[in-house]
Amino acid sequence: MLRLKNEEEIKGIRRSCQALAQVLSELKPWVKPGVTTRHLDKLAFEAIKRTGGRPAFLHYNGFPASLCISVNDEVIHGIPGDYALKPGDVASLDLGINLEGYFSDAAITLPVGEVSREVQKLLEVTQACLHRGIAQARAGNRIRDISQAVYDHARQNGFEVVRDYCGHGVGLDVHEDPQISNYPGHGPNPRIRPGMVLAIEPMINMGGYQVDLLSDGWTVRTRDRKFSAHFEHTVAVFEDRTEILTLPG
């Protein structure tokens, strides 16, 4: 069921999104060689608590951490642990906050020290895919317009789009309808309407689009073990504009 948000609800979601943008800004300097993914999760938990909110992902369907941190060939839902980041890695930070019942969701992928030119291109193209998708997330368009924009830009630059996972509605719960694929497949294709709040999140691979779910039940890796990148914003659709709620203030 599509849940259109009213003005008061969007104000609450906006506050949650601004808190999330602040937390991600605090985490960025810690994505560096020698820092463990478990330590990043601890920092995320503490930063979220300072906002007055709660980690949206902690214990959600049994997820054991506040922060999804996916390194290199891990696409999404990586579980923090003892791995220490190394130069040349990339680390995706995916985070959500529940602030007084309003939910936010965003992700960034950061280089750890120097990375290869091709990996840097992957990060730049994935971020551009996100913004091309957002440009299509306007009242009167359809969800598949977002999908097409993401897919076209990734493929034009020699990268592949993950098919098994997608963006989604958000705001009053962690995941809501509609699903927002990053490729123009079949299935529901609702019209975008004012009051929609959407988490748009391209997941782009250097190699093939195929992925595998690991035995931990959460971590998703590329099947060919080539690098992947993930960027995400929460946006709100209005009659005359679309607002990126998770941009830093």
C-alpha positions, 0 to 999 in steps of 0.5 A: 500500500502506498502511503502518502505523507502529509505536511506534518509527517514530512516535517518529521521525516525531514528532521530524521533525515537531517539527523542522519546526514549529520551522523554520516558526516561524522562517520566519513573521517573515520573511513580510513586504513586501520579502522575496523568495521565494528568500530564504525558501527560503534561510532554510528550507534553513539552518534545516532543516540546523540541526535535523540533517535534510535538506529532504524536497522538495529534488530530490524528483522534480526540485523545485529548492528546499527550500520550496514557496512559493505566493503569492496565486493560486498553490495549491501547489508554487510555486518560489522566485525573485526575487518580493518579497512585497508588502502584501496578498499571501498566502504559503503555505509548504509544507515537509518534513524528512527526519530520519534517514529519518523524514519530516514535512510541514506548510503554513501560509498567512500574510498579508503585512501587511494583507489584505482582510476576504475574504482574511482569512476565506479564511485562517480558513476554510481553517485551520478546514477543516484542524481539522475534517478532523483531527477526523474522522481517528480510528480506525474512521472512513473517509478520506472522513469527512475529505474530507466535513468539509473540503468541507462547511465550505469550501462553507458559507462560500462557498469552493471546494475544489481537486479535483486535489490531495490529502493523503496518507500520510507518515512513511517517505517523502514521499508514501504511501497513502492519498490524502486528497481534500478533497472526497467523490469516488469512489475508495478509501475505506479505514478509518482504523486505528491506526498511520496517519500522515497529511498532511491539507492543505485547499487552498481557493479564493476562486473556482472549484475549477479549477486550471492547472499552469504551464509550469515543471511545478510551480506550480499556480494557480487558473484564475480567478486568485483567491486560494487558501490551504493549511494542512497538519498531519501527524497520527498515529492511535492506538487512543484518540486522534489526535495532531497531530505538527506542532504547535509544542512 
